Amino acid sequence: GMDEISGVLKRPKASFQICRFLNETVYPMRFRFAIVQQAIDIGVRSRDSRLMDGPAFHEAADIMENLKRKGMCFGFSLCPPYDKFCPFLTELANLYAILSGERSDQQNHIVRLYRELERQNDVARKLGISQQAVSESLRSAFWNDIKRTEDLIDGFLSRVDFDQ
């Protein structure tokens, strides 16, 4: 199997953005992600996730096992009052993963460039193709649907207060 990586963030705002970046970078392979709000009681001062432990890591390990069994990519476990949204976030993020996992290498490349350059004309110029070809590639890669889903998840996570 694939090696595992772990990270600890003070705020969840960027967590889904990091997940997207990693999966777009290793495409067509994919990482699985457990985004957990829970205590870390060992090794916090080290600022090295390899030395940390606590309920957060145990919850993440349980979620990862469940994701592997179900063939899913994302699992969320947040504390109250956000816990009631976890099933919705999990399903939405996994639908996102299904849609984004269906794109071709070329579509993935165009999506990554479009994220960076933000203009179809600029992507077309860089790739030496027409703006219409970029537009068609983004459309067939479900870019608008994917972007809307990303914005919903990012917007929700930006409101989560992990210090509760």
Accessible surface in RSA format (square Angstrom, percent):
REM  Atomic radii and reference values for relative SASA: ProtOr
REM  Chains: A
REM  Algorithm: Lee & Richards
REM  Probe-radius: 1.40
REM  Slices: 20
REM RES _ NUM      All-atoms   Total-Side   Main-Chain    Non-polar    All polar
REM                ABS   REL    ABS   REL    ABS   REL    ABS   REL    ABS   REL
RES GLY A   1   132.06 162.9   0.00   N/A 132.06 162.9  51.42 141.1  80.64 180.6
RES MET A   2    95.44  49.4  62.65  41.5  32.79  78.1  66.28  56.4  29.16  38.6
RES ASP A   3   124.83  87.4 112.78 112.3  12.05  28.5  34.49  81.2  90.34  90.1
RES GLU A   4   128.64  73.9  97.82  74.0  30.83  73.4  42.09  81.4  86.55  70.7
RES ILE A   5   111.36  63.4  81.97  61.1  29.39  70.8  88.59  63.8  22.77  61.8
RES SER A   6    65.98  55.8  35.13  46.9  30.85  71.1  32.85  70.0  33.13  46.4
RES GLY A   7    63.36  78.1   0.00   N/A  63.36  78.1  29.85  81.9  33.51  75.0
RES VAL A   8    64.08  42.2  33.12  30.0  30.96  74.6  36.17  31.4  27.91  75.7
RES LEU A   9    76.57  42.6  58.57  41.9  18.00  45.3  61.11  42.9  15.46  41.6
RES LYS A  10   163.88  79.9 146.19  89.7  17.68  42.1 101.01  90.9  62.86  67.0
RES ARG A  11   121.78  51.1 115.21  58.7   6.57  15.7  50.16  68.6  71.63  43.4
RES PRO A  12     3.17   2.3   1.39   1.3   1.78   6.5   3.17   2.6   0.00   0.0
RES LYS A  13   122.20  59.6 122.20  75.0   0.00   0.0  64.70  58.2  57.49  61.2
RES ALA A  14    39.26  36.1  38.61  59.6   0.65   1.5  38.62  54.4   0.64   1.7
RES SER A  15    10.39   8.8   8.34  11.1   2.05   4.7   9.62  20.5   0.77   1.1
RES PHE A  16     0.00   0.0   0.00   0.0   0.00   0.0   0.00   0.0   0.00   0.0
RES GLN A  17    74.23  41.5  69.56  50.8   4.66  11.1  18.30  38.9  55.93  42.4
RES ILE A  18    76.75  43.7  74.40  55.4   2.35   5.7  76.72  55.2   0.03   0.1
RES CYS A  19     5.81   4.4   5.81   6.5   0.00   0.0   0.00   0.0   5.81   6.3
RES ARG A  20    21.46   9.0  20.79  10.6   0.67   1.6   3.17   4.3  18.29  11.1
RES PHE A  21   123.32  61.7 119.38  73.9   3.94  10.3 122.96  74.5   0.37   1.0
RES LEU A  22    41.03  22.9  41.03  29.4   0.00   0.0  41.03  28.8   0.00   0.0
RES ASN A  23    18.04  12.4  16.60  16.0   1.44   3.5  13.05  31.4   4.99   4.8
RES GLU A  24    10.18   5.8   8.15   6.2   2.03   4.8   4.02   7.8   6.15   5.0
RES THR A  25    65.86  46.8  44.72  45.3  21.14  50.4  44.72  60.1  21.14  32.0
RES VAL A  26    38.64  25.4  31.10  28.2   7.54  18.2  37.15  32.3   1.49   4.0
RES TYR A  27    41.40  19.3  20.36  11.6  21.04  54.7  12.67   9.5  28.73  35.4
RES PRO A  28    97.79  71.3  78.79  71.8  19.00  69.1  79.06  65.3  18.72 116.4
RES MET A  29   116.29  60.2 109.14  72.2   7.15  17.0  84.43  71.8  31.85  42.2
RES ARG A  30    97.87  41.1  78.19  39.9  19.68  46.9  19.58  26.8  78.29  47.5
RES PHE A  31    34.51  17.3  32.91  20.4   1.60   4.2  34.42  20.9   0.09   0.2
RES ARG A  32    92.02  38.6  77.42  39.5  14.60  34.8   9.53  13.0  82.49  50.0
RES PHE A  33    22.87  11.4  20.67  12.8   2.20   5.7  22.78  13.8   0.09   0.3
RES ALA A  34    27.43  25.2   2.06   3.2  25.37  57.7   2.06   2.9  25.37  67.2
RES ILE A  35    15.76   9.0  13.09   9.8   2.67   6.4  15.76  11.3   0.00   0.0
RES VAL A  36    24.94  16.4   5.18   4.7  19.76  47.6   5.18   4.5  19.76  53.6
RES GLN A  37     9.97   5.6   7.56   5.5   2.41   5.7   5.82  12.4   4.15   3.1
RES GLN A  38    86.50  48.4  62.07  45.4  24.43  58.2   6.20  13.2  80.30  60.9
RES ALA A  39    55.28  50.8  42.88  66.2  12.40  28.2  53.07  74.7   2.21   5.9
RES ILE A  40    42.93  24.4  23.01  17.1  19.93  48.0  23.01  16.6  19.93  54.1
RES ASP A  41    97.64  68.4  64.75  64.4  32.89  77.8  38.19  89.9  59.46  59.3
RES ILE A  42   100.37  57.1  96.64  72.0   3.74   9.0 100.37  72.3   0.00   0.0
RES GLY A  43    27.92  34.4   0.00   N/A  27.92  34.4  17.03  46.7  10.89  24.4
RES VAL A  44    77.20  50.8  71.67  64.9   5.54  13.3  71.67  62.3   5.54  15.0
RES ARG A  45   232.64  97.7 206.32 105.2  26.32  62.7  85.34 116.6 147.30  89.3
RES SER A  46    52.78  44.6  17.33  23.1  35.45  81.7  29.83  63.5  22.95  32.2
RES ARG A  47   195.73  82.2 163.54  83.4  32.19  76.6  61.33  83.8 134.40  81.5
RES ASP A  48    34.48  24.2  30.20  30.1   4.28  10.1  17.33  40.8  17.15  17.1
RES SER A  49    22.08  18.7  14.36  19.2   7.72  17.8   3.94   8.4  18.14  25.4
RES ARG A  50   201.91  84.8 167.40  85.3  34.51  82.2  79.78 109.0 122.13  74.0
RES LEU A  51   108.18  60.2  93.10  66.6  15.08  37.9  98.53  69.2   9.64  26.0
RES MET A  52    22.84  11.8   9.96   6.6  12.87  30.7   9.84   8.4  13.00  17.2
RES ASP A  53    50.98  35.7  50.98  50.7   0.00   0.0  13.12  30.9  37.86  37.8
RES GLY A  54     4.66   5.7   0.00   N/A   4.66   5.7   4.66  12.8   0.00   0.0
RES PRO A  55    55.27  40.3  50.08  45.6   5.20  18.9  53.86  44.5   1.42   8.8
RES ALA A  56    11.42  10.5  10.36  16.0   1.06   2.4  10.58  14.9   0.83   2.2
RES PHE A  57    47.73  23.9  41.72  25.8   6.01  15.6  42.73  25.9   5.00  14.3
RES HIS A  58   107.52  58.8 105.06  73.0   2.46   6.3  71.49  73.7  36.03  41.9
RES GLU A  59    57.63  33.1  55.11  41.7   2.52   6.0   6.22  12.0  51.41  42.0
RES ALA A  60    23.62  21.7  23.61  36.4   0.01   0.0  23.62  33.3   0.00   0.0
RES ALA A  61    56.11  51.6  47.81  73.8   8.29  18.9  54.68  77.0   1.42   3.8
RES ASP A  62    96.74  67.8  89.23  88.8   7.51  17.8  25.44  59.9  71.30  71.1
RES ILE A  63    22.67  12.9  20.49  15.3   2.17   5.2  22.63  16.3   0.04   0.1
RES MET A  64    36.58  18.9  36.58  24.2   0.00   0.0  35.12  29.9   1.47   1.9
RES GLU A  65    93.49  53.7  93.31  70.6   0.18   0.4  36.92  71.4  56.57  46.2
RES ASN A  66    49.65  34.2  49.65  48.0   0.00   0.0   8.88  21.4  40.77  39.4
RES LEU A  67     4.08   2.3   4.08   2.9   0.00   0.0   4.08   2.9   0.00   0.0
RES LYS A  68    89.39  43.6  72.16  44.3  17.23  41.0  45.75  41.2  43.64  46.5
RES ARG A  69   176.92  74.3 137.76  70.2  39.16  93.2  77.23 105.5  99.69  60.4
RES LYS A  70   130.30  63.6  98.24  60.3  32.06  76.3  61.83  55.7  68.47  72.9
RES GLY A  71    53.05  65.4   0.00   N/A  53.05  65.4  26.14  71.7  26.91  60.3
RES MET A  72    38.47  19.9  34.08  22.6   4.39  10.4  26.99  22.9  11.48  15.2
RES CYS A  73     8.08   6.1   7.68   8.6   0.40   0.9   0.01   0.0   8.07   8.7
RES PHE A  74     0.41   0.2   0.41   0.3   0.00   0.0   0.41   0.2   0.00   0.0
RES GLY A  75     4.43   5.5   0.00   N/A   4.43   5.5   4.23  11.6   0.20   0.5
RES PHE A  76    12.61   6.3   0.10   0.1  12.52  32.6   0.10   0.1  12.52  35.8
RES SER A  77    26.86  22.7  23.89  31.9   2.97   6.8   6.88  14.7  19.98  28.0
RES LEU A  78     8.12   4.5   0.00   0.0   8.12  20.4   0.98   0.7   7.15  19.2
RES CYS A  79    38.27  28.9  35.85  40.0   2.42   5.7  11.46  29.0  26.81  28.9
RES PRO A  80    92.79  67.6  84.50  77.0   8.28  30.1  84.81  70.0   7.97  49.5
RES PRO A  81    66.25  48.3  60.92  55.5   5.33  19.4  65.84  54.4   0.42   2.6
RES TYR A  82    31.15  14.5  31.15  17.7   0.00   0.0  18.21  13.7  12.94  16.0
RES ASP A  83    65.63  46.0  58.68  58.4   6.95  16.4  16.40  38.6  49.23  49.1
RES LYS A  84   130.93  63.9 113.72  69.8  17.22  41.0  81.24  73.1  49.69  52.9
RES PHE A  85    81.44  40.7  81.44  50.4   0.00   0.0  81.44  49.4   0.00   0.0
RES CYS A  86    12.78   9.7  12.62  14.1   0.16   0.4  11.55  29.3   1.23   1.3
RES PRO A  87    83.22  60.7  74.12  67.6   9.10  33.1  82.82  68.4   0.40   2.5
RES PHE A  88   147.50  73.8 142.33  88.2   5.17  13.4 145.31  88.1   2.19   6.3
RES LEU A  89    10.20   5.7   9.55   6.8   0.65   1.6  10.01   7.0   0.18   0.5
RES THR A  90    21.38  15.2  21.38  21.7   0.00   0.0  17.54  23.6   3.83   5.8
RES GLU A  91    98.90  56.8  98.86  74.8   0.04   0.1  42.34  81.9  56.56  46.2
RES LEU A  92    55.53  30.9  53.84  38.5   1.68   4.2  54.91  38.6   0.62   1.7
RES ALA A  93     0.00   0.0   0.00   0.0   0.00   0.0   0.00   0.0   0.00   0.0
RES ASN A  94    10.56   7.3  10.14   9.8   0.41   1.0   8.90  21.4   1.66   1.6
RES LEU A  95   104.10  58.0 103.39  74.0   0.71   1.8 103.42  72.6   0.67   1.8
RES TYR A  96     8.68   4.1   7.04   4.0   1.65   4.3   5.38   4.0   3.30   4.1
RES ALA A  97     4.17   3.8   3.19   4.9   0.98   2.2   4.17   5.9   0.00   0.0
RES ILE A  98   103.44  58.9 100.22  74.7   3.22   7.8 102.96  74.1   0.48   1.3
RES LEU A  99    54.03  30.1  52.87  37.8   1.16   2.9  52.88  37.1   1.15   3.1
RES SER A 100    12.07  10.2  10.97  14.6   1.11   2.5   2.85   6.1   9.22  12.9
RES GLY A 101    29.25  36.1   0.00   N/A  29.25  36.1   8.15  22.4  21.11  47.3
RES GLU A 102   132.21  75.9 104.31  78.9  27.90  66.4  32.16  62.2 100.05  81.7
RES ARG A 103     9.30   3.9   3.34   1.7   5.96  14.2   2.49   3.4   6.81   4.1
RES SER A 104    56.35  47.6  44.22  59.0  12.13  27.9  51.50 109.7   4.85   6.8
RES ASP A 105    99.76  69.9  89.78  89.4   9.97  23.6  37.96  89.3  61.80  61.6
RES GLN A 106    93.88  52.5  88.99  65.0   4.90  11.7  48.51 103.3  45.37  34.4
RES GLN A 107    28.93  16.2  28.64  20.9   0.29   0.7   4.86  10.3  24.07  18.3
RES ASN A 108     9.77   6.7   9.77   9.4   0.00   0.0   0.27   0.7   9.50   9.2
RES HIS A 109    84.17  46.0  82.00  57.0   2.17   5.6  56.35  58.1  27.81  32.4
RES ILE A 110     3.12   1.8   3.12   2.3   0.00   0.0   3.12   2.2   0.00   0.0
RES VAL A 111     0.06   0.0   0.06   0.1   0.00   0.0   0.06   0.1   0.00   0.0
RES ARG A 112    89.43  37.5  82.77  42.2   6.66  15.9  15.14  20.7  74.29  45.0
RES LEU A 113    12.45   6.9  12.13   8.7   0.32   0.8  12.35   8.7   0.10   0.3
RES TYR A 114    45.00  21.0  43.97  25.0   1.03   2.7   8.63   6.5  36.37  44.8
RES ARG A 115    67.26  28.2  44.88  22.9  22.38  53.3  45.42  62.1  21.84  13.2
RES GLU A 116   118.20  67.9  86.56  65.5  31.64  75.3  43.49  84.1  74.71  61.0
RES LEU A 117    51.74  28.8  37.29  26.7  14.44  36.3  40.27  28.3  11.46  30.8
RES GLU A 118   131.08  75.3 113.48  85.9  17.59  41.9  31.30  60.5  99.78  81.5
RES ARG A 119   136.15  57.2 132.35  67.5   3.79   9.0  52.55  71.8  83.60  50.7
RES GLN A 120    48.12  26.9  43.42  31.7   4.70  11.2  11.04  23.5  37.08  28.1
RES ASN A 121    67.41  46.5  64.08  61.9   3.33   8.0   7.65  18.4  59.76  57.8
RES ASP A 122    41.62  29.2  38.18  38.0   3.44   8.1  10.61  25.0  31.02  30.9
RES VAL A 123     0.00   0.0   0.00   0.0   0.00   0.0   0.00   0.0   0.00   0.0
RES ALA A 124     5.83   5.4   5.81   9.0   0.02   0.1   5.81   8.2   0.02   0.1
RES ARG A 125   168.23  70.6 142.73  72.8  25.50  60.7  79.01 108.0  89.22  54.1
RES LYS A 126   131.14  64.0  94.65  58.1  36.49  86.9  63.04  56.7  68.11  72.5
RES LEU A 127    49.41  27.5  22.67  16.2  26.74  67.2  27.20  19.1  22.21  59.8
RES GLY A 128    69.60  85.8   0.00   N/A  69.60  85.8  37.78 103.7  31.82  71.3
RES ILE A 129    59.74  34.0  41.22  30.7  18.52  44.6  50.18  36.1   9.56  25.9
RES SER A 130    57.49  48.6  42.01  56.1  15.48  35.7  42.74  91.0  14.75  20.7
RES GLN A 131    61.55  34.4  57.31  41.9   4.25  10.1  18.85  40.1  42.70  32.4
RES GLN A 132   125.93  70.4 120.98  88.4   4.95  11.8  61.71 131.4  64.22  48.7
RES ALA A 133    43.09  39.6  31.40  48.5  11.70  26.6  39.17  55.2   3.93  10.4
RES VAL A 134     0.00   0.0   0.00   0.0   0.00   0.0   0.00   0.0   0.00   0.0
RES SER A 135    42.00  35.5  39.89  53.2   2.11   4.9   6.54  13.9  35.46  49.7
RES GLU A 136    84.94  48.8  82.21  62.2   2.73   6.5  50.83  98.3  34.11  27.8
RES SER A 137    15.38  13.0  11.04  14.7   4.34  10.0  13.56  28.9   1.82   2.5
RES LEU A 138     6.57   3.7   6.40   4.6   0.17   0.4   6.57   4.6   0.00   0.0
RES ARG A 139   158.38  66.5 144.34  73.6  14.04  33.4  78.81 107.7  79.57  48.2
RES SER A 140    46.42  39.2  28.98  38.7  17.44  40.2  29.18  62.1  17.24  24.2
RES ALA A 141     2.40   2.2   0.01   0.0   2.40   5.5   2.27   3.2   0.14   0.4
RES PHE A 142    93.59  46.8  90.54  56.1   3.05   7.9  93.59  56.7   0.00   0.0
RES TRP A 143    23.08   9.3  22.77  11.0   0.31   0.7  14.36   7.7   8.71  14.1
RES ASN A 144   109.09  75.2 103.16  99.7   5.93  14.3  22.87  55.1  86.22  83.3
RES ASP A 145    53.49  37.5  52.59  52.3   0.90   2.1  12.51  29.5  40.98  40.9
RES ILE A 146     0.31   0.2   0.02   0.0   0.29   0.7   0.31   0.2   0.00   0.0
RES LYS A 147    77.78  37.9  77.78  47.7   0.00   0.0  47.63  42.9  30.15  32.1
RES ARG A 148   138.29  58.1 134.24  68.4   4.05   9.6  64.64  88.3  73.65  44.6
RES THR A 149    19.37  13.8  19.14  19.4   0.23   0.6   1.53   2.1  17.84  27.0
RES GLU A 150     0.12   0.1   0.12   0.1   0.00   0.0   0.12   0.2   0.00   0.0
RES ASP A 151    70.51  49.4  61.09  60.8   9.42  22.3  28.39  66.8  42.12  42.0
RES LEU A 152   112.07  62.4 102.31  73.2   9.77  24.5 106.00  74.4   6.07  16.3
RES ILE A 153     0.34   0.2   0.00   0.0   0.34   0.8   0.34   0.2   0.00   0.0
RES ASP A 154    19.47  13.6  18.33  18.2   1.14   2.7  13.34  31.4   6.13   6.1
RES GLY A 155    21.25  26.2   0.00   N/A  21.25  26.2  20.84  57.2   0.41   0.9
RES PHE A 156    45.19  22.6  41.22  25.5   3.97  10.3  43.72  26.5   1.47   4.2
RES LEU A 157     0.35   0.2   0.00   0.0   0.35   0.9   0.00   0.0   0.35   0.9
RES SER A 158    51.95  43.9  23.88  31.9  28.07  64.7  11.64  24.8  40.31  56.5
RES ARG A 159   175.48  73.7 153.68  78.3  21.79  51.9  70.28  96.0 105.20  63.8
RES VAL A 160     6.02   4.0   0.16   0.1   5.87  14.1   0.30   0.3   5.72  15.5
RES ASP A 161    60.56  42.4  57.77  57.5   2.79   6.6  22.39  52.7  38.16  38.1
RES PHE A 162    44.89  22.5  25.86  16.0  19.02  49.5  25.86  15.7  19.02  54.4
RES ASP A 163   101.60  71.2  69.03  68.7  32.57  77.0  31.89  75.1  69.70  69.5
RES GLN A 164   131.80  73.7  62.34  45.6  69.46 165.4  45.55  97.0  86.25  65.4
END  Absolute sums over single chains surface
CHAIN  1 A    10077.4       8214.2       1863.2       5542.3       4535.1
END  Absolute sums over all chains
TOTAL         10077.4       8214.2       1863.2       5542.3       4535.1
